[in-house]
Amino acid sequence: MLHLLPAEVALKAMEYLPIQSLHAISQVSHAWHDLFAMNESAVYRNAAIYHLFLSEEDIRVKPASQILGDKDWKSFCRRALEIERAWRGKAPSHAKEIYACGSSVHRIKVDEENGLLLTTSQNGGIVVTDIKDNYVLWGLPPNFIVEFAHCEYDRGYFIVNRYDNCKEVWRRVVDMRDDQCSTLSPPDAQMLSAWAEVTAQWPASTRRGHFRAWALLRMPEMTRAFRFSYPTLLVASENTVYIWNVPEGRLVETIRDIQKLRHDDRLGDINYVEVSDKYAFICGSNQIRIFERGGGALVFQLSTKNIGPKKWHVHPLGEDATPSESIVRPQKLLPEHTNIFAVIPAEFKAVHISSDGQFLAALTNYGVLVLIPGFQRVISGEAQLSDVAVQINLCPSFHMRRDLGIYLAMNGSNGKVTAATRQGIYLISPEMDMGRFTADLPSHPGFVVSRLTGRFEDPNLLSSITCLQATPTAIYFNWTPTRQNGQPNWANLDNHVPVLVGGLVGHAHVNVVHGHPQVHIPPQPNIAQQPTNHQPNNHAVGHDHGHHEGGVWDININEDNEAADGMPGLEPTTFELADTDEDNEWEDEEEEEFDEFFDPDPDAFPMPVDGHLDPHDPEHAAMHFLLNDFFFPRNASTVYRVSF
């Protein structure tokens, strides 16, 4: 009788089927086969939304060509499912060291669409690296970018702090005219001088990674943290939030009294900030407060005391659960029968919101991850926080040490979260089942957790992570390098910054010629000298630039990918989304279409097992610098990419 349903109803029913079942339903009858064949594109597009491969908002704001490239929706779902399985440790994943960005990396930003990796250095400077071919495209030397600079990036704009509390905005040159910059907040002479100098040093062949001075945003007071989500930059001082439109260089809103005492609680020290189209998120040591944009009303406040009863803790599975080609291992989630925060309330370290505004994640200093799916429903009063919030203790064997949570990252709108703690780097994603469409709460957490293994389990090195980023196909983080050859000695200091002048990595000699292009400097508004700004996390760290002296650097570069003496060889990424011709791969296998989306090892609710990870001695030899009550490690650090 199903074939008698109206086509619209039948297609609606298909939206709720697991993707592995879609081909099977087309074999039920000739009528179903014809219906499926005529609507295959719509069926797989809806399946992509149902399985959280992308959101309805993604489809609304992005053209299909941007999402699919030269593939169709079926190929998109096939590849997305493979990534999902690799994310869960059920398919191959590969680690690659992106050594061209240097061995003193502090912050990381990724533009996979354009193949760009942006990194700031512990010693100052910013470098733009080609992700695929591992060479430097462009950069600004340490005399122009402060030590331990925080960096934000989105849609071709990068933003960094500097010593005078201003925020510098740079824009990709291929996205703008040569004479274009912000008219309301033009770059100052220092930025334009820096741009002129580096422009003379980098060849046109690397232009896709070049940036030009766009704006200088002058803060009304000393600020502690900032976050950029195009087109909005949120900057927070101790008691005020400033919201800027970056393309326009315009301050559009001010939210005051964010520390105001409410229900006998204060926000506390600001550890992190986040911004969406509707809300400003301020992560304080006592609470996360959420303010409505366009008025500044406090709409929600979250503390670890009011999260709810759904608690789980992580335990490892056996090694036989992971394919030999994968460095990701599935984990078990076991019920937590005690109140994680019963003795001492935890401190929130970071908060993120999904691009569609529907999923919130926060990390505490105890290494507990708080996940709130359907976050907007909690704000509107349609759901209770205690009914939807989930707590996952990522560090159960560390017995509530205060410094376990390190970094948190979120990928787009699909609910995938990556967290770094002293116990490991964890990958968390929502389960692909029908539970979220039912009224009953599931008896399991609704999330799947996996963890990086092998060399990425060392607690001493995990504690030195200063950045972690997630994209649809990979995660990026800083880690100790396997090689330190090919790194120049800048200003006679052994600080291992990469080439920041002249040409491609691999040129034996780089000559910097004096004689820069003429620069027209627009009139600059007056600004009083501000005190030095020292700030951690997505906070900014301020240091004096010092005097820049031009000159000639002769740099010897080892361009090949051979391992350094005594170090293991590097295994390059073997699967790149853009490099795989999936149409050719599948064109002769139409008879076995059902197996394309078959998961041979579906997720089952975890059964209790005994498991304990014995942590290493937490002491390590990295030298630290105390900055405004926060410690920053100064140690060898480069970027690793784990691709799925």
C-alpha positions in Angstrom: 0.0 0.0 0.0 3.0 2.3 0.5 3.2 2.9 -3.3 -0.3 4.4 -3.2 1.0 7.3 -1.0 1.2 10.7 -2.7 4.7 11.3 -4.0 5.2 14.2 -1.5 4.3 12.0 1.5 6.5 9.2 0.3 9.5 11.5 -0.2 8.9 13.0 3.2 9.0 9.5 4.8 12.4 8.8 3.1 13.9 11.8 4.9 13.8 9.9 8.1 15.5 6.7 6.8 19.2 5.9 7.6 21.3 6.6 4.5 22.3 2.9 4.3 18.6 2.0 3.6 17.9 4.4 0.7 19.0 2.1 -2.1 17.1 -0.8 -0.6 13.8 1.1 -0.6 14.2 1.6 -4.4 14.2 -2.2 -4.8 10.8 -2.7 -3.1 8.7 -2.3 -6.2 8.8 -0.8 -9.7 6.7 2.1 -8.4 9.2 2.9 -5.6 12.1 2.4 -8.0 10.6 5.0 -10.4 9.8 7.4 -7.6 13.4 7.1 -6.2 15.0 7.5 -9.6 13.1 10.6 -10.5 13.9 12.3 -7.1 17.3 10.9 -6.3 19.0 14.3 -6.0 16.3 15.5 -3.5 16.4 12.3 -1.6 20.2 12.4 -1.0 20.1 16.2 -0.3 17.5 15.5 2.5 19.6 12.6 3.7 22.6 14.9 4.1 20.5 17.3 6.3 19.1 14.4 8.4 22.5 12.9 9.0 23.9 16.3 9.9 26.3 16.4 7.0 25.2 20.0 6.6 22.3 22.1 7.7 19.3 23.7 6.0 21.0 27.0 6.7 24.0 25.8 4.7 21.8 25.0 1.8 19.9 28.3 2.1 23.0 30.5 2.0 25.4 28.6 -0.2 24.8 27.7 -3.9 24.8 24.0 -4.7 28.0 24.4 -6.7 29.8 25.6 -3.7 28.7 22.6 -1.6 29.0 19.9 -4.2 31.8 21.1 -6.5 31.6 18.9 -9.6 29.8 16.0 -7.6 26.2 15.2 -7.2 24.3 14.8 -3.9 24.8 11.0 -3.9 28.6 11.4 -4.2 28.5 14.1 -1.5 26.7 11.8 0.9 29.1 8.9 0.1 32.1 11.0 0.9 30.5 12.6 4.0 29.7 9.2 5.4 33.3 8.1 4.9 34.5 11.1 6.8 32.0 10.4 9.5 33.2 6.8 9.9 36.9 8.0 10.0 35.9 10.6 12.6 34.6 7.7 14.7 37.7 5.6 14.2 36.0 3.1 11.8 37.8 4.1 8.6 41.4 5.3 7.8 42.7 8.6 9.0 46.1 10.1 8.4 48.4 12.6 10.2 50.6 15.1 8.3 53.1 17.6 9.7 52.8 21.0 8.1 56.4 22.0 8.9 56.6 25.0 6.6 54.8 27.2 9.1 57.7 26.9 11.5 58.4 25.4 14.9 57.2 28.1 17.2 53.4 28.1 16.3 51.0 29.7 18.8 47.6 30.2 17.0 46.1 28.4 13.9 43.4 29.4 11.5 42.3 27.4 8.5 40.8 28.3 5.1 40.4 24.8 3.5 38.3 26.2 0.7 41.3 28.3 -0.5 44.0 25.9 0.8 45.4 28.4 3.4 46.8 27.9 6.9 47.4 31.0 9.0 49.7 30.7 12.0 51.0 33.2 14.6 54.3 32.6 16.4 55.4 32.6 20.0 58.1 34.9 18.9 56.0 37.2 16.8 55.0 37.3 13.1 52.3 35.6 11.1 52.7 33.0 8.3 50.3 31.9 5.5 51.1 28.4 4.3 49.8 26.3 1.5 48.1 23.4 3.2 48.4 20.9 0.4 52.0 21.5 -0.9 53.4 22.7 2.5 55.2 25.9 1.5 55.0 29.5 2.7 52.9 31.9 0.6 53.2 35.1 2.5 54.0 36.5 6.0 54.6 39.4 8.3 57.8 39.3 10.3 58.0 39.5 14.2 58.7 43.2 14.1 55.1 43.8 12.8 53.1 41.2 14.7 53.5 40.8 18.5 54.6 37.7 20.4 51.9 35.2 21.2 49.4 37.1 19.0 45.9 35.9 18.9 44.4 35.6 15.4 40.9 35.4 14.1 40.0 34.6 10.5 36.9 34.3 8.4 36.0 34.8 4.7 39.3 36.4 3.7 39.8 38.7 6.7 42.3 38.0 9.4 42.5 40.0 12.7 45.3 40.3 15.2 45.9 42.3 18.3 48.9 44.6 18.8 50.7 46.3 21.6 48.5 49.5 21.7 45.2 47.6 22.2 44.1 48.2 18.6 43.0 45.3 16.4 44.6 45.1 12.9 42.4 43.8 10.1 44.0 42.4 6.9 42.2 41.2 3.8 43.1 38.8 1.0 44.4 40.8 -1.9 42.5 38.7 -4.5 39.2 39.8 -2.8 39.8 43.5 -3.1 41.0 46.3 -5.3 44.5 47.6 -5.0 43.4 51.0 -3.6 40.7 49.6 -1.4 40.5 49.8 2.4 38.1 50.7 5.2 37.1 54.3 5.0 35.7 54.6 8.6 38.7 52.9 10.2 41.6 53.1 7.8 44.9 51.3 8.4 47.6 53.4 10.0 51.1 54.2 8.8 52.6 51.2 10.6 50.3 48.7 8.8 50.8 50.3 5.4 54.5 50.4 5.9 54.5 46.7 6.8 52.3 45.9 3.8 54.6 47.8 1.5 57.7 46.1 2.7 56.4 42.5 2.5 54.8 43.2 -0.9 58.3 43.9 -2.3 59.5 40.6 -1.0 56.9 38.0 -2.0 56.4 36.9 -5.7 53.2 37.2 -7.6 53.1 33.4 -7.9 52.0 33.2 -4.3 49.4 36.0 -4.5 46.4 33.9 -3.5 47.9 33.8 0.0 48.8 37.5 0.2 47.0 40.0 2.5 46.7 43.7 2.5 46.1 46.2 5.3 42.3 46.8 5.5 41.5 48.5 8.8 42.7 49.5 12.3 40.0 49.1 14.9 40.7 51.4 17.9 39.2 50.0 21.1 37.6 52.5 23.5 39.3 50.8 26.5 41.6 47.9 27.4 40.1 44.6 26.2 40.6 41.0 27.2 39.3 38.8 24.4 37.9 38.9 20.8 36.2 36.6 18.4 35.4 37.0 14.7 32.5 35.4 12.8 32.0 37.2 9.5 31.1 40.1 9.4 31.1 40.5 13.2 34.0 41.0 15.6 33.1 40.8 19.3 35.7 42.4 21.6 35.2 42.2 25.4 36.7 44.3 28.2 36.3 43.5 31.8 32.7 44.9 31.9 31.7 45.8 28.3 31.2 44.1 25.0 32.0 46.0 21.7 30.6 44.6 18.5 32.1 45.7 15.2 31.2 45.3 11.5 34.6 44.4 10.2 34.1 45.0 6.4 32.8 48.5 7.2 35.2 49.1 10.1 32.3 50.4 12.2 31.4 49.9 15.9 27.8 48.9 15.7 26.8 48.0 19.3 28.0 48.3 22.9 26.7 46.0 25.7 27.5 47.3 29.2 27.5 45.9 32.7 28.2 42.3 31.7 29.6 41.7 35.2 26.5 42.9 37.0 25.5 40.8 40.0 22.6 38.5 39.0 21.0 36.0 41.4 24.0 36.4 43.7 26.5 35.4 41.0 29.0 37.3 39.0 30.4 36.5 35.6 33.9 36.3 36.8 37.2 36.6 34.9 36.6 36.5 31.2 38.2 33.3 29.7 36.6 33.3 26.2 34.0 35.0 24.0 31.8 33.8 21.1 29.4 35.5 18.8 26.5 34.5 16.5 24.0 36.4 14.4 21.7 36.7 17.5 23.8 36.5 20.6 27.0 37.5 22.3 28.5 34.7 24.5 30.8 35.7 27.4 32.6 32.8 29.0 33.5 33.8 32.6 35.1 31.9 35.3 31.8 31.6 37.2 29.2 31.6 34.4 28.6 31.7 30.7 26.3 34.7 30.0 24.4 35.1 26.8 23.3 38.6 25.7 20.9 39.3 22.9 22.3 41.4 20.1 20.4 44.5 19.2 19.6 45.6 22.7 22.0 43.7 25.0 19.4 41.9 27.2 20.7 39.0 29.2 18.7 36.0 27.9 20.5 33.1 29.6 23.2 32.3 32.1 24.8 28.9 32.6 26.8 27.7 35.5 28.0 24.2 36.3 25.5 24.1 39.2 22.4 24.1 36.9 23.3 21.9 34.0 21.3 18.7 34.8 21.6 15.0 35.6 22.8 13.5 32.3 26.4 12.7 32.9 28.8 10.3 31.3 32.5 9.5 31.4 34.9 8.3 28.7 36.7 4.9 28.7 38.9 3.5 26.0 37.9 0.5 23.8 40.3 -2.3 22.9 42.7 -1.7 20.0 41.0 -4.3 17.9 38.1 -1.9 17.5 40.2 0.4 15.3 41.3 -0.2 11.7 45.1 -0.4 11.5 45.1 2.6 9.0 43.4 4.9 11.6 45.0 6.9 14.3 41.5 7.5 15.8 40.2 5.1 18.3 36.5 4.8 19.4 35.8 5.3 23.1 33.1 4.0 25.4 30.7 6.3 27.3 29.6 5.0 30.7 27.0 6.5 33.0 28.4 8.9 35.7 26.5 8.2 38.9 28.0 11.0 41.0 27.6 14.7 40.5 30.8 15.8 38.7 30.6 19.3 40.2 29.2 18.3 43.6 32.3 19.4 45.6 33.6 22.4 43.8 31.9 24.2 40.9 34.0 24.1 37.8 35.3 27.0 35.8 34.3 27.3 32.1 37.3 27.6 29.8 35.7 28.1 26.4 32.3 28.1 24.7 31.3 27.7 21.0 28.0 27.9 19.1 27.3 26.1 15.8 26.9 28.2 12.7 23.2 27.6 12.7 22.9 28.7 16.3 21.3 25.4 17.4 24.1 23.6 19.2 26.2 24.9 22.1 29.4 23.3 23.5 31.5 24.4 26.5 34.6 23.0 28.2 35.5 23.2 31.9 38.8 23.3 33.6 38.2 19.8 34.9 38.0 18.4 31.4 34.2 18.1 31.4 32.5 18.8 28.1 29.0 20.3 28.3 26.8 19.8 25.2 23.5 21.5 24.6 21.7 20.3 21.4 18.7 22.3 20.5 20.1 25.3 22.4 17.7 27.8 20.8 14.8 25.8 22.2 16.2 26.3 25.7 16.5 30.1 25.1 12.9 30.3 23.9 11.6 28.2 26.8 10.5 25.3 24.6 12.8 22.9 26.4 14.4 22.7 29.9 18.2 22.7 30.1 18.2 19.7 32.4 16.3 17.7 29.7 18.7 18.4 26.8 22.2 19.1 28.3 24.7 16.4 28.4 28.0 16.3 30.4 30.9 14.1 29.2 33.8 13.8 31.6 36.8 13.4 29.3 39.3 13.0 32.1 37.8 10.6 34.7 41.1 9.2 35.8 42.6 12.5 36.8 40.5 12.9 39.9 39.2 16.4 39.3 42.4 18.3 38.7 41.7 21.9 37.9 43.9 22.3 34.8 42.7 19.4 32.6 40.6 21.3 30.0 42.9 22.9 27.4 41.2 23.8 24.1 37.8 23.5 22.4 36.9 23.7 18.7 33.6 23.3 16.8 33.0 22.5 13.1 30.3 24.4 11.4 26.7 23.4 11.9 26.9 19.6 12.2 27.4 19.3 15.9 31.0 18.0 15.7 33.2 19.1 18.6 36.9 18.6 19.2 38.4 19.0 22.6 42.0 18.8 23.9 42.7 17.8 27.5 45.7 16.6 29.4 44.4 13.0 28.7 43.9 13.3 25.0 42.5 14.9 21.9 38.8 13.9 21.6 36.4 14.0 18.7 32.7 14.1 19.6 29.8 13.9 17.2 26.0 13.4 17.5 24.8 9.9 16.9 23.1 9.3 13.5 19.9 7.8 14.6 16.2 8.7 14.9 16.4 9.5 18.6 16.5 13.2 18.2 13.2 13.2 16.3 11.3 11.4 19.1 9.7 12.9 22.1 11.3 10.5 24.6 14.7 11.2 25.9 17.2 8.4 24.8 18.7 6.2 27.5 22.1 6.8 26.0 24.0 10.1 25.7 23.3 10.7 22.0 26.9 11.3 21.2 29.8 9.2 19.9 33.4 9.9 21.2 36.7 8.9 19.7 40.3 9.9 20.5 43.6 10.3 18.7 46.1 7.6 19.6 49.8 6.9 19.3 52.1 9.9 19.6 49.2 12.1 20.4 48.6 10.6 23.8 51.6 12.1 25.7 50.2 14.2 28.6 53.4 16.3 28.7 52.9 17.3 25.1 49.1 17.6 25.3 49.6 20.3 28.0 51.5 22.4 25.5 48.7 22.6 22.9 47.8 26.3 22.4 45.4 25.9 19.5 43.0 23.4 18.0 40.8 23.9 14.9 38.2 21.7 13.2 37.0 21.7 9.6 34.6 19.4 7.7 37.5 17.1 6.6 40.3 17.5 9.2 41.4 18.8 12.5 44.5 20.9 13.0 46.6 21.5 16.2 50.1 22.5 17.3 52.4 19.7 18.4 56.1 19.1 18.8 57.8 18.9 15.4 59.7 15.8 14.1 62.1 18.1 12.2 63.7 21.5 12.9 66.0 21.7 10.0 65.2 24.3 7.4 64.2 26.9 10.0 66.1 30.2 9.9 67.7 31.9 12.9 65.9 35.2 13.1 67.8 38.1 14.7 70.4 35.7 16.1 67.8 34.0 18.2 67.1 30.3 18.1 63.4 30.8 17.7 62.7 28.7 14.6 60.4 31.1 12.8 59.8 30.2 9.1 60.9 32.2 6.1 59.1 35.5 6.2 60.9 37.3 3.3 61.1 36.5 -0.4 60.0 33.7 -2.5 59.0 30.1 -2.0 60.4 27.6 0.5 63.2 25.8 -1.3 65.1 28.8 -2.7 68.6 28.6 -1.6 69.1 32.3 -1.1 66.6 35.1 -0.4 67.7 38.8 -1.1 65.6 41.6 0.2 66.0 44.7 -1.9 65.5 48.1 -0.4 63.2 50.2 -2.4 59.5 49.7 -1.6 56.5 50.9 -3.5 55.2 54.3 -2.7 52.3 54.2 -0.2 49.6 56.9 0.3 48.8 57.1 4.0 45.3 58.4 4.7 44.8 60.9 7.6 44.9 59.2 10.9 42.6 60.0 13.9 44.3 60.8 17.1 44.6 58.0 19.7 46.1 58.2 23.1 48.9 55.7 23.9 47.4 52.7 25.7 49.2 50.5 28.2 50.5 47.1 27.0 47.9 44.4 26.8 48.6 40.8 28.0 45.8 38.4 27.3 45.5 34.6 26.9 43.3 32.1 24.9 41.2 34.0 22.4 42.6 36.9 24.4 45.3 39.0 22.9 48.9 39.1 24.2 50.6 42.5 23.8 54.3 43.3 23.4 56.2 46.2 22.0 57.2 45.7 18.3 60.5 47.3 18.7 62.4 49.0 15.9 62.3 47.3 12.5 65.6 47.2 10.6 65.7 46.1 7.0 68.4 43.9 5.6 69.3 40.8 3.7 68.8 37.3 4.9 70.6 34.4 3.3 68.6 31.3 4.2 69.3 27.7 3.4 66.1 25.7 3.1 65.7 21.9 2.9 62.6 21.6 0.6 62.2 17.8 0.6 60.1 15.8 3.0 62.9 13.6 4.3 62.9 13.1 8.1 65.5 14.7 10.2 68.3 12.6 11.6 67.0 10.1 14.2 63.4 11.0 13.5 60.7 8.8 11.8 59.6 9.6 8.3 56.3 11.4 7.8 53.3 9.8 6.2 51.5 12.2 4.0 47.8 12.5 3.8 46.6 9.8 1.3 43.1 11.1 0.7 42.2 14.6 -0.3 38.6 15.4 -1.1 39.5 17.7 -4.0 41.9 15.1 -5.5 39.6 12.1 -5.7 37.5 11.3 -8.7 34.7 9.6 -7.1 32.7 9.3 -10.3 35.4 7.1 -11.8 35.8 5.2 -8.6 32.2 4.1 -8.6 31.1 4.1 -12.3 31.4 0.4 -12.7 29.8 -0.7 -9.4 26.1 0.1 -9.9 25.2 -3.5 -9.1 26.5 -3.1 -5.6 25.0 0.3 -4.7 23.5 -0.9 -1.4 27.0 -1.5 0.0 28.1 2.1 -0.7 26.6 3.4 2.5 26.8 0.2 4.5 28.4 0.5 7.9 29.9 -2.9 8.9 30.3 -1.8 12.5 27.3 0.3 13.5 27.4 2.1 16.8 26.0 0.1 19.7 25.3 1.4 23.2 28.5 0.9 25.1 28.7 -1.9 27.7 30.7 -1.3 30.9 34.4 -2.3 30.8 37.2 -1.7 33.1 39.6 0.9 31.7 42.2 3.3 33.1 44.7 5.5 31.4 47.7 6.0 33.8 48.9 9.6 33.2 52.5 10.4 32.8 54.4 12.6 35.2 52.9 16.1 34.6 56.3 17.8 35.0 57.9 18.8 31.7 60.8 20.9 30.6 59.0 23.7 28.6 59.9 27.2 29.7 56.9 29.4 30.5 56.3 33.1 30.6 53.8 34.5 33.1 51.4 36.9 31.3 48.7 38.5 33.4 48.3 35.4 35.7 48.3 33.0 32.8 51.2 30.8 31.7 52.2 30.5 28.1 54.7 27.7 27.1 57.6 28.7 24.8 58.6 25.5 23.2 59.0 23.8 19.9 55.6 23.6 18.2 54.4 23.1 14.6 51.1 22.2 13.0 49.7 18.8 12.5 46.7 17.9 10.3 44.7 14.8 10.9 42.6 14.2 7.8 39.6 11.9 7.4 
